[in-house]
Structure formats: structure tokens, C-alpha cells
Amino acid sequence: MAESNEALVWRKSSACGSSACVEVAGGAEVILVRDSDDPGGARLQFDAADWRAFLAGVCSGALLPPD
């Protein structure tokens, strides 16, 4: 990613409790996801199309576990 880590603005859900949260940062082309309890740890990287597909799956309920 072209941006330095200092330039990233990490966000997490307001519904997040004190643990087991993820944070999201990025822009129009690349989205990063990290564990909020381990900010220096591993990060997942998504391109914009994959991120939109993921969000669509979440919003539609397609990613819920089977009953």
C-alpha cells in the first residue's frame, strides 16, 4: 500500500465491546483489516471489488452460519 502506517485511519464498529474486534482502514483501492487487540500484527488486504462483495454478503445475511 502506498500510504504509510501513520497516514492510515483505523476505524472499528461502535458496537464493539472491549475485545474480539476488528479495525478497518484504507481508501478507494485497498482496504486493510486488523485485530484491534494486536495492532502491530497481521493484516488482511482486500481490493475494492472484493471488499464490496464481502460487505454485500454481510448485509444480505449470506455469511451467517447455517441453522
mmCIF file of the N, C-alpha and C atoms, coordinates in Angstrom:
data_MODEL
# 
_entry.id   MODEL 
# 
loop_
_atom_site.group_PDB 
_atom_site.id 
_atom_site.type_symbol 
_atom_site.label_atom_id 
_atom_site.label_alt_id 
_atom_site.label_comp_id 
_atom_site.label_asym_id 
_atom_site.label_entity_id 
_atom_site.label_seq_id 
_atom_site.pdbx_PDB_ins_code 
_atom_site.Cartn_x 
_atom_site.Cartn_y 
_atom_site.Cartn_z 
_atom_site.occupancy 
_atom_site.B_iso_or_equiv 
_atom_site.pdbx_formal_charge 
_atom_site.auth_seq_id 
_atom_site.auth_comp_id 
_atom_site.auth_asym_id 
_atom_site.auth_atom_id 
_atom_site.pdbx_PDB_model_num 
ATOM 1   N N  . MET A 1 1  ? 0.843   -1.172  0.000  1.00 0.00 ? 1  MET A N  1 
ATOM 2   C CA . MET A 1 1  ? 0.000   0.000   0.000  1.00 0.00 ? 1  MET A CA 1 
ATOM 3   C C  . MET A 1 1  ? 0.888   1.233   0.000  1.00 0.00 ? 1  MET A C  1 
ATOM 4   N N  . ALA A 1 2  ? 0.540   2.206   -0.759 1.00 0.00 ? 2  ALA A N  1 
ATOM 5   C CA . ALA A 1 2  ? 1.374   3.382   -0.921 1.00 0.00 ? 2  ALA A CA 1 
ATOM 6   C C  . ALA A 1 2  ? 1.414   4.250   0.332  1.00 0.00 ? 2  ALA A C  1 
ATOM 7   N N  . GLU A 1 3  ? 0.341   4.239   1.117  1.00 0.00 ? 3  GLU A N  1 
ATOM 8   C CA . GLU A 1 3  ? 0.294   5.077   2.305  1.00 0.00 ? 3  GLU A CA 1 
ATOM 9   C C  . GLU A 1 3  ? 1.151   4.485   3.412  1.00 0.00 ? 3  GLU A C  1 
ATOM 10  N N  . SER A 1 4  ? 1.738   5.344   4.224  1.00 0.00 ? 4  SER A N  1 
ATOM 11  C CA . SER A 1 4  ? 2.469   4.854   5.382  1.00 0.00 ? 4  SER A CA 1 
ATOM 12  C C  . SER A 1 4  ? 1.474   4.499   6.479  1.00 0.00 ? 4  SER A C  1 
ATOM 13  N N  . ASN A 1 5  ? 1.913   3.701   7.430  1.00 0.00 ? 5  ASN A N  1 
ATOM 14  C CA . ASN A 1 5  ? 1.040   3.314   8.532  1.00 0.00 ? 5  ASN A CA 1 
ATOM 15  C C  . ASN A 1 5  ? 0.540   4.523   9.299  1.00 0.00 ? 5  ASN A C  1 
ATOM 16  N N  . GLU A 1 6  ? 1.358   5.573   9.392  1.00 0.00 ? 6  GLU A N  1 
ATOM 17  C CA . GLU A 1 6  ? 0.951   6.765   10.120 1.00 0.00 ? 6  GLU A CA 1 
ATOM 18  C C  . GLU A 1 6  ? -0.225  7.461   9.435  1.00 0.00 ? 6  GLU A C  1 
ATOM 19  N N  . ALA A 1 7  ? -0.341  7.347   8.139  1.00 0.00 ? 7  ALA A N  1 
ATOM 20  C CA . ALA A 1 7  ? -1.395  8.023   7.397  1.00 0.00 ? 7  ALA A CA 1 
ATOM 21  C C  . ALA A 1 7  ? -2.721  7.266   7.458  1.00 0.00 ? 7  ALA A C  1 
ATOM 22  N N  . LEU A 1 8  ? -2.697  6.015   7.907  1.00 0.00 ? 8  LEU A N  1 
ATOM 23  C CA . LEU A 1 8  ? -3.924  5.232   7.959  1.00 0.00 ? 8  LEU A CA 1 
ATOM 24  C C  . LEU A 1 8  ? -4.804  5.672   9.122  1.00 0.00 ? 8  LEU A C  1 
ATOM 25  N N  . VAL A 1 9  ? -6.095  5.714   8.868  1.00 0.00 ? 9  VAL A N  1 
ATOM 26  C CA . VAL A 1 9  ? -7.071  5.999   9.920  1.00 0.00 ? 9  VAL A CA 1 
ATOM 27  C C  . VAL A 1 9  ? -7.840  4.708   10.141 1.00 0.00 ? 9  VAL A C  1 
ATOM 28  N N  . TRP A 1 10 ? -7.636  4.087   11.296 1.00 0.00 ? 10 TRP A N  1 
ATOM 29  C CA . TRP A 1 10 ? -8.277  2.820   11.630 1.00 0.00 ? 10 TRP A CA 1 
ATOM 30  C C  . TRP A 1 10 ? -9.602  3.090   12.321 1.00 0.00 ? 10 TRP A C  1 
ATOM 31  N N  . ARG A 1 11 ? -10.634 2.354   11.908 1.00 0.00 ? 11 ARG A N  1 
ATOM 32  C CA . ARG A 1 11 ? -11.971 2.512   12.487 1.00 0.00 ? 11 ARG A CA 1 
ATOM 33  C C  . ARG A 1 11 ? -12.474 1.153   12.951 1.00 0.00 ? 11 ARG A C  1 
ATOM 34  N N  . LYS A 1 12 ? -13.257 1.156   14.027 1.00 0.00 ? 12 LYS A N  1 
ATOM 35  C CA . LYS A 1 12 ? -13.938 -0.064  14.433 1.00 0.00 ? 12 LYS A CA 1 
ATOM 36  C C  . LYS A 1 12 ? -15.375 0.276   14.773 1.00 0.00 ? 12 LYS A C  1 
ATOM 37  N N  . SER A 1 13 ? -16.212 -0.717  14.764 1.00 0.00 ? 13 SER A N  1 
ATOM 38  C CA . SER A 1 13 ? -17.630 -0.518  14.993 1.00 0.00 ? 13 SER A CA 1 
ATOM 39  C C  . SER A 1 13 ? -17.894 0.063   16.371 1.00 0.00 ? 13 SER A C  1 
ATOM 40  N N  . SER A 1 14 ? -18.877 0.937   16.445 1.00 0.00 ? 14 SER A N  1 
ATOM 41  C CA . SER A 1 14 ? -19.284 1.471   17.748 1.00 0.00 ? 14 SER A CA 1 
ATOM 42  C C  . SER A 1 14 ? -19.951 0.387   18.582 1.00 0.00 ? 14 SER A C  1 
ATOM 43  N N  . ALA A 1 15 ? -20.369 -0.707  17.950 1.00 0.00 ? 15 ALA A N  1 
ATOM 44  C CA . ALA A 1 15 ? -20.982 -1.827  18.668 1.00 0.00 ? 15 ALA A CA 1 
ATOM 45  C C  . ALA A 1 15 ? -19.935 -2.749  19.278 1.00 0.00 ? 15 ALA A C  1 
ATOM 46  N N  . CYS A 1 16 ? -18.673 -2.498  19.008 1.00 0.00 ? 16 CYS A N  1 
ATOM 47  C CA . CYS A 1 16 ? -17.598 -3.344  19.506 1.00 0.00 ? 16 CYS A CA 1 
ATOM 48  C C  . CYS A 1 16 ? -17.450 -3.161  21.009 1.00 0.00 ? 16 CYS A C  1 
ATOM 49  N N  . GLY A 1 17 ? -17.289 -4.278  21.706 1.00 0.00 ? 17 GLY A N  1 
ATOM 50  C CA . GLY A 1 17 ? -17.037 -4.237  23.146 1.00 0.00 ? 17 GLY A CA 1 
ATOM 51  C C  . GLY A 1 17 ? -15.566 -3.979  23.398 1.00 0.00 ? 17 GLY A C  1 
ATOM 52  N N  . SER A 1 18 ? -15.056 -4.548  24.456 1.00 0.00 ? 18 SER A N  1 
ATOM 53  C CA . SER A 1 18 ? -13.664 -4.302  24.820 1.00 0.00 ? 18 SER A CA 1 
ATOM 54  C C  . SER A 1 18 ? -12.695 -5.266  24.157 1.00 0.00 ? 18 SER A C  1 
ATOM 55  N N  . SER A 1 19 ? -13.174 -6.354  23.545 1.00 0.00 ? 19 SER A N  1 
ATOM 56  C CA . SER A 1 19 ? -12.271 -7.299  22.884 1.00 0.00 ? 19 SER A CA 1 
ATOM 57  C C  . SER A 1 19 ? -12.972 -7.955  21.705 1.00 0.00 ? 19 SER A C  1 
ATOM 58  N N  . ALA A 1 20 ? -12.228 -8.788  20.983 1.00 0.00 ? 20 ALA A N  1 
ATOM 59  C CA . ALA A 1 20 ? -12.746 -9.527  19.821 1.00 0.00 ? 20 ALA A CA 1 
ATOM 60  C C  . ALA A 1 20 ? -13.290 -8.591  18.748 1.00 0.00 ? 20 ALA A C  1 
ATOM 61  N N  . CYS A 1 21 ? -12.563 -7.527  18.482 1.00 0.00 ? 21 CYS A N  1 
ATOM 62  C CA . CYS A 1 21 ? -12.983 -6.554  17.474 1.00 0.00 ? 21 CYS A CA 1 
ATOM 63  C C  . CYS A 1 21 ? -11.968 -6.512  16.332 1.00 0.00 ? 21 CYS A C  1 
ATOM 64  N N  . VAL A 1 22 ? -12.424 -6.059  15.202 1.00 0.00 ? 22 VAL A N  1 
ATOM 65  C CA . VAL A 1 22 ? -11.524 -5.795  14.095 1.00 0.00 ? 22 VAL A CA 1 
ATOM 66  C C  . VAL A 1 22 ? -11.596 -4.313  13.772 1.00 0.00 ? 22 VAL A C  1 
ATOM 67  N N  . GLU A 1 23 ? -10.543 -3.819  13.150 1.00 0.00 ? 23 GLU A N  1 
ATOM 68  C CA . GLU A 1 23 ? -10.489 -2.439  12.697 1.00 0.00 ? 23 GLU A CA 1 
ATOM 69  C C  . GLU A 1 23 ? -10.255 -2.438  11.194 1.00 0.00 ? 23 GLU A C  1 
ATOM 70  N N  . VAL A 1 24 ? -10.760 -1.418  10.538 1.00 0.00 ? 24 VAL A N  1 
ATOM 71  C CA . VAL A 1 24 ? -10.680 -1.295  9.086  1.00 0.00 ? 24 VAL A CA 1 
ATOM 72  C C  . VAL A 1 24 ? -10.048 0.043   8.733  1.00 0.00 ? 24 VAL A C  1 
ATOM 73  N N  . ALA A 1 25 ? -9.167  0.043   7.735  1.00 0.00 ? 25 ALA A N  1 
ATOM 74  C CA . ALA A 1 25 ? -8.558  1.280   7.229  1.00 0.00 ? 25 ALA A CA 1 
ATOM 75  C C  . ALA A 1 25 ? -8.375  1.136   5.734  1.00 0.00 ? 25 ALA A C  1 
ATOM 76  N N  . GLY A 1 26 ? -8.252  2.251   5.066  1.00 0.00 ? 26 GLY A N  1 
ATOM 77  C CA . GLY A 1 26 ? -7.964  2.197   3.643  1.00 0.00 ? 26 GLY A CA 1 
ATOM 78  C C  . GLY A 1 26 ? -8.669  3.273   2.874  1.00 0.00 ? 26 GLY A C  1 
ATOM 79  N N  . GLY A 1 27 ? -8.703  3.053   1.579  1.00 0.00 ? 27 GLY A N  1 
ATOM 80  C CA . GLY A 1 27 ? -9.274  4.061   0.702  1.00 0.00 ? 27 GLY A CA 1 
ATOM 81  C C  . GLY A 1 27 ? -10.012 3.443   -0.450 1.00 0.00 ? 27 GLY A C  1 
ATOM 82  N N  . ALA A 1 28 ? -9.932  4.062   -1.596 1.00 0.00 ? 28 ALA A N  1 
ATOM 83  C CA . ALA A 1 28 ? -10.697 3.640   -2.760 1.00 0.00 ? 28 ALA A CA 1 
ATOM 84  C C  . ALA A 1 28 ? -10.181 2.346   -3.384 1.00 0.00 ? 28 ALA A C  1 
ATOM 85  N N  . GLU A 1 29 ? -8.892  2.068   -3.256 1.00 0.00 ? 29 GLU A N  1 
ATOM 86  C CA . GLU A 1 29 ? -8.325  0.908   -3.948 1.00 0.00 ? 29 GLU A CA 1 
ATOM 87  C C  . GLU A 1 29 ? -7.983  -0.261  -3.039 1.00 0.00 ? 29 GLU A C  1 
ATOM 88  N N  . VAL A 1 30 ? -7.560  0.005   -1.803 1.00 0.00 ? 30 VAL A N  1 
ATOM 89  C CA . VAL A 1 30 ? -7.125  -1.050  -0.894 1.00 0.00 ? 30 VAL A CA 1 
ATOM 90  C C  . VAL A 1 30 ? -7.755  -0.845  0.472  1.00 0.00 ? 30 VAL A C  1 
ATOM 91  N N  . ILE A 1 31 ? -8.278  -1.932  1.047  1.00 0.00 ? 31 ILE A N  1 
ATOM 92  C CA . ILE A 1 31 ? -8.852  -1.910  2.382  1.00 0.00 ? 31 ILE A CA 1 
ATOM 93  C C  . ILE A 1 31 ? -8.070  -2.889  3.236  1.00 0.00 ? 31 ILE A C  1 
ATOM 94  N N  . LEU A 1 32 ? -7.667  -2.451  4.424  1.00 0.00 ? 32 LEU A N  1 
ATOM 95  C CA . LEU A 1 32 ? -6.925  -3.293  5.359  1.00 0.00 ? 32 LEU A CA 1 
ATOM 96  C C  . LEU A 1 32 ? -7.803  -3.600  6.562  1.00 0.00 ? 32 LEU A C  1 
ATOM 97  N N  . VAL A 1 33 ? -7.650  -4.814  7.102  1.00 0.00 ? 33 VAL A N  1 
ATOM 98  C CA . VAL A 1 33 ? -8.385  -5.238  8.286  1.00 0.00 ? 33 VAL A CA 1 
ATOM 99  C C  . VAL A 1 33 ? -7.376  -5.816  9.264  1.00 0.00 ? 33 VAL A C  1 
ATOM 100 N N  . ARG A 1 34 ? -7.495  -5.439  10.552 1.00 0.00 ? 34 ARG A N  1 
ATOM 101 C CA . ARG A 1 34 ? -6.587  -5.963  11.570 1.00 0.00 ? 34 ARG A CA 1 
ATOM 102 C C  . ARG A 1 34 ? -7.358  -6.253  12.861 1.00 0.00 ? 34 ARG A C  1 
ATOM 103 N N  . ASP A 1 35 ? -6.744  -7.024  13.726 1.00 0.00 ? 35 ASP A N  1 
ATOM 104 C CA . ASP A 1 35 ? -7.273  -7.323  15.049 1.00 0.00 ? 35 ASP A CA 1 
ATOM 105 C C  . ASP A 1 35 ? -6.995  -6.124  15.949 1.00 0.00 ? 35 ASP A C  1 
ATOM 106 N N  . SER A 1 36 ? -8.013  -5.584  16.569 1.00 0.00 ? 36 SER A N  1 
ATOM 107 C CA . SER A 1 36 ? -7.810  -4.394  17.397 1.00 0.00 ? 36 SER A CA 1 
ATOM 108 C C  . SER A 1 36 ? -6.957  -4.679  18.630 1.00 0.00 ? 36 SER A C  1 
ATOM 109 N N  . ASP A 1 37 ? -6.897  -5.934  19.069 1.00 0.00 ? 37 ASP A N  1 
ATOM 110 C CA . ASP A 1 37 ? -6.063  -6.296  20.212 1.00 0.00 ? 37 ASP A CA 1 
ATOM 111 C C  . ASP A 1 37 ? -4.595  -6.465  19.839 1.00 0.00 ? 37 ASP A C  1 
ATOM 112 N N  . ASP A 1 38 ? -4.295  -6.524  18.535 1.00 0.00 ? 38 ASP A N  1 
ATOM 113 C CA . ASP A 1 38 ? -2.925  -6.714  18.063 1.00 0.00 ? 38 ASP A CA 1 
ATOM 114 C C  . ASP A 1 38 ? -2.653  -5.784  16.884 1.00 0.00 ? 38 ASP A C  1 
ATOM 115 N N  . PRO A 1 39 ? -2.615  -4.476  17.119 1.00 0.00 ? 39 PRO A N  1 
ATOM 116 C CA . PRO A 1 39 ? -2.490  -3.523  16.010 1.00 0.00 ? 39 PRO A CA 1 
ATOM 117 C C  . PRO A 1 39 ? -1.208  -3.659  15.197 1.00 0.00 ? 39 PRO A C  1 
ATOM 118 N N  . GLY A 1 40 ? -0.180  -4.241  15.766 1.00 0.00 ? 40 GLY A N  1 
ATOM 119 C CA . GLY A 1 40 ? 1.059   -4.433  15.018 1.00 0.00 ? 40 GLY A CA 1 
ATOM 120 C C  . GLY A 1 40 ? 1.141   -5.784  14.334 1.00 0.00 ? 40 GLY A C  1 
ATOM 121 N N  . GLY A 1 41 ? 0.103   -6.582  14.478 1.00 0.00 ? 41 GLY A N  1 
ATOM 122 C CA . GLY A 1 41 ? 0.106   -7.938  13.932 1.00 0.00 ? 41 GLY A CA 1 
ATOM 123 C C  . GLY A 1 41 ? -0.290  -7.997  12.468 1.00 0.00 ? 41 GLY A C  1 
ATOM 124 N N  . ALA A 1 42 ? -0.671  -9.179  12.064 1.00 0.00 ? 42 ALA A N  1 
ATOM 125 C CA . ALA A 1 42 ? -1.036  -9.445  10.667 1.00 0.00 ? 42 ALA A CA 1 
ATOM 126 C C  . ALA A 1 42 ? -2.250  -8.617  10.247 1.00 0.00 ? 42 ALA A C  1 
ATOM 127 N N  . ARG A 1 43 ? -2.294  -8.322  8.961  1.00 0.00 ? 43 ARG A N  1 
ATOM 128 C CA . ARG A 1 43 ? -3.413  -7.575  8.374  1.00 0.00 ? 43 ARG A CA 1 
ATOM 129 C C  . ARG A 1 43 ? -3.908  -8.304  7.139  1.00 0.00 ? 43 ARG A C  1 
ATOM 130 N N  . LEU A 1 44 ? -5.191  -8.247  6.951  1.00 0.00 ? 44 LEU A N  1 
ATOM 131 C CA . LEU A 1 44 ? -5.778  -8.739  5.705  1.00 0.00 ? 44 LEU A CA 1 
ATOM 132 C C  . LEU A 1 44 ? -5.896  -7.555  4.762  1.00 0.00 ? 44 LEU A C  1 
ATOM 133 N N  . GLN A 1 45 ? -5.671  -7.808  3.486  1.00 0.00 ? 45 GLN A N  1 
ATOM 134 C CA . GLN A 1 45 ? -5.773  -6.748  2.488  1.00 0.00 ? 45 GLN A CA 1 
ATOM 135 C C  . GLN A 1 45 ? -6.762  -7.174  1.421  1.00 0.00 ? 45 GLN A C  1 
ATOM 136 N N  . PHE A 1 46 ? -7.695  -6.295  1.108  1.00 0.00 ? 46 PHE A N  1 
ATOM 137 C CA . PHE A 1 46 ? -8.717  -6.538  0.098  1.00 0.00 ? 46 PHE A CA 1 
ATOM 138 C C  . PHE A 1 46 ? -8.649  -5.457  -0.963 1.00 0.00 ? 46 PHE A C  1 
ATOM 139 N N  . ASP A 1 47 ? -8.905  -5.831  -2.211 1.00 0.00 ? 47 ASP A N  1 
ATOM 140 C CA . ASP A 1 47 ? -9.087  -4.783  -3.208 1.00 0.00 ? 47 ASP A CA 1 
ATOM 141 C C  . ASP A 1 47 ? -10.540 -4.312  -3.103 1.00 0.00 ? 47 ASP A C  1 
ATOM 142 N N  . ALA A 1 48 ? -10.852 -3.219  -3.754 1.00 0.00 ? 48 ALA A N  1 
ATOM 143 C CA . ALA A 1 48 ? -12.170 -2.598  -3.606 1.00 0.00 ? 48 ALA A CA 1 
ATOM 144 C C  . ALA A 1 48 ? -13.307 -3.526  -4.021 1.00 0.00 ? 48 ALA A C  1 
ATOM 145 N N  . ALA A 1 49 ? -13.141 -4.273  -5.107 1.00 0.00 ? 49 ALA A N  1 
ATOM 146 C CA . ALA A 1 49 ? -14.206 -5.165  -5.577 1.00 0.00 ? 49 ALA A CA 1 
ATOM 147 C C  . ALA A 1 49 ? -14.468 -6.291  -4.580 1.00 0.00 ? 49 ALA A C  1 
ATOM 148 N N  . ASP A 1 50 ? -13.414 -6.897  -4.043 1.00 0.00 ? 50 ASP A N  1 
ATOM 149 C CA . ASP A 1 50 ? -13.589 -7.964  -3.056 1.00 0.00 ? 50 ASP A CA 1 
ATOM 150 C C  . ASP A 1 50 ? -14.215 -7.427  -1.775 1.00 0.00 ? 50 ASP A C  1 
ATOM 151 N N  . TRP A 1 51 ? -13.837 -6.228  -1.363 1.00 0.00 ? 51 TRP A N  1 
ATOM 152 C CA . TRP A 1 51 ? -14.412 -5.634  -0.158 1.00 0.00 ? 51 TRP A CA 1 
ATOM 153 C C  . TRP A 1 51 ? -15.902 -5.377  -0.343 1.00 0.00 ? 51 TRP A C  1 
ATOM 154 N N  . ARG A 1 52 ? -16.283 -4.842  -1.521 1.00 0.00 ? 52 ARG A N  1 
ATOM 155 C CA . ARG A 1 52 ? -17.710 -4.621  -1.798 1.00 0.00 ? 52 ARG A CA 1 
ATOM 156 C C  . ARG A 1 52 ? -18.478 -5.937  -1.794 1.00 0.00 ? 52 ARG A C  1 
ATOM 157 N N  . ALA A 1 53 ? -17.891 -6.995  -2.345 1.00 0.00 ? 53 ALA A N  1 
ATOM 158 C CA . ALA A 1 53 ? -18.553 -8.314  -2.351 1.00 0.00 ? 53 ALA A CA 1 
ATOM 159 C C  . ALA A 1 53 ? -18.712 -8.832  -0.919 1.00 0.00 ? 53 ALA A C  1 
ATOM 160 N N  . PHE A 1 54 ? -17.695 -8.657  -0.089 1.00 0.00 ? 54 PHE A N  1 
ATOM 161 C CA . PHE A 1 54 ? -17.780 -9.071  1.305  1.00 0.00 ? 54 PHE A CA 1 
ATOM 162 C C  . PHE A 1 54 ? -18.898 -8.326  2.023  1.00 0.00 ? 54 PHE A C  1 
ATOM 163 N N  . LEU A 1 55 ? -18.930 -7.001  1.868  1.00 0.00 ? 55 LEU A N  1 
ATOM 164 C CA . LEU A 1 55 ? -19.971 -6.209  2.522  1.00 0.00 ? 55 LEU A CA 1 
ATOM 165 C C  . LEU A 1 55 ? -21.366 -6.599  2.041  1.00 0.00 ? 55 LEU A C  1 
ATOM 166 N N  . ALA A 1 56 ? -21.509 -6.870  0.754  1.00 0.00 ? 56 ALA A N  1 
ATOM 167 C CA . ALA A 1 56 ? -22.809 -7.302  0.219  1.00 0.00 ? 56 ALA A CA 1 
ATOM 168 C C  . ALA A 1 56 ? -23.232 -8.621  0.854  1.00 0.00 ? 56 ALA A C  1 
ATOM 169 N N  . GLY A 1 57 ? -22.279 -9.536  1.036  1.00 0.00 ? 57 GLY A N  1 
ATOM 170 C CA . GLY A 1 57 ? -22.590 -10.806 1.688  1.00 0.00 ? 57 GLY A CA 1 
ATOM 171 C C  . GLY A 1 57 ? -23.012 -10.626 3.131  1.00 0.00 ? 57 GLY A C  1 
ATOM 172 N N  . VAL A 1 58 ? -22.340 -9.736  3.843  1.00 0.00 ? 58 VAL A N  1 
ATOM 173 C CA . VAL A 1 58 ? -22.702 -9.456  5.238  1.00 0.00 ? 58 VAL A CA 1 
ATOM 174 C C  . VAL A 1 58 ? -24.102 -8.854  5.294  1.00 0.00 ? 58 VAL A C  1 
ATOM 175 N N  . CYS A 1 59 ? -24.359 -7.872  4.478  1.00 0.00 ? 59 CYS A N  1 
ATOM 176 C CA . CYS A 1 59 ? -25.653 -7.174  4.507  1.00 0.00 ? 59 CYS A CA 1 
ATOM 177 C C  . CYS A 1 59 ? -26.809 -8.074  4.095  1.00 0.00 ? 59 CYS A C  1 
ATOM 178 N N  . SER A 1 60 ? -26.561 -9.019  3.198  1.00 0.00 ? 60 SER A N  1 
ATOM 179 C CA . SER A 1 60 ? -27.629 -9.908  2.734  1.00 0.00 ? 60 SER A CA 1 
ATOM 180 C C  . SER A 1 60 ? -27.871 -11.084 3.666  1.00 0.00 ? 60 SER A C  1 
ATOM 181 N N  . GLY A 1 61 ? -26.966 -11.303 4.614  1.00 0.00 ? 61 GLY A N  1 
ATOM 182 C CA . GLY A 1 61 ? -27.082 -12.449 5.501  1.00 0.00 ? 61 GLY A CA 1 
ATOM 183 C C  . GLY A 1 61 ? -26.480 -13.714 4.934  1.00 0.00 ? 61 GLY A C  1 
ATOM 184 N N  . ALA A 1 62 ? -25.858 -13.630 3.769  1.00 0.00 ? 62 ALA A N  1 
ATOM 185 C CA . ALA A 1 62 ? -25.299 -14.802 3.109  1.00 0.00 ? 62 ALA A CA 1 
ATOM 186 C C  . ALA A 1 62 ? -24.135 -15.419 3.877  1.00 0.00 ? 62 ALA A C  1 
ATOM 187 N N  . LEU A 1 63 ? -23.528 -14.676 4.793  1.00 0.00 ? 63 LEU A N  1 
ATOM 188 C CA . LEU A 1 63 ? -22.371 -15.186 5.525  1.00 0.00 ? 63 LEU A CA 1 
ATOM 189 C C  . LEU A 1 63 ? -22.729 -15.724 6.913  1.00 0.00 ? 63 LEU A C  1 
ATOM 190 N N  . LEU A 1 64 ? -24.009 -15.754 7.231  1.00 0.00 ? 64 LEU A N  1 
ATOM 191 C CA . LEU A 1 64 ? -24.436 -16.308 8.518  1.00 0.00 ? 64 LEU A CA 1 
ATOM 192 C C  . LEU A 1 64 ? -24.251 -17.819 8.514  1.00 0.00 ? 64 LEU A C  1 
ATOM 193 N N  . PRO A 1 65 ? -23.936 -18.406 9.661  1.00 0.00 ? 65 PRO A N  1 
ATOM 194 C CA . PRO A 1 65 ? -23.812 -19.867 9.711  1.00 0.00 ? 65 PRO A CA 1 
ATOM 195 C C  . PRO A 1 65 ? -25.165 -20.513 9.486  1.00 0.00 ? 65 PRO A C  1 
ATOM 196 N N  . PRO A 1 66 ? -25.187 -21.738 8.950  1.00 0.00 ? 66 PRO A N  1 
ATOM 197 C CA . PRO A 1 66 ? -26.477 -22.415 8.721  1.00 0.00 ? 66 PRO A CA 1 
ATOM 198 C C  . PRO A 1 66 ? -27.162 -22.712 10.060 1.00 0.00 ? 66 PRO A C  1 
ATOM 199 N N  . ASP A 1 67 ? -28.478 -22.747 10.013 1.00 0.00 ? 67 ASP A N  1 
ATOM 200 C CA . ASP A 1 67 ? -29.245 -23.050 11.247 1.00 0.00 ? 67 ASP A CA 1 
ATOM 201 C C  . ASP A 1 67 ? -29.074 -24.477 11.680 1.00 0.00 ? 67 ASP A C  1 
# 
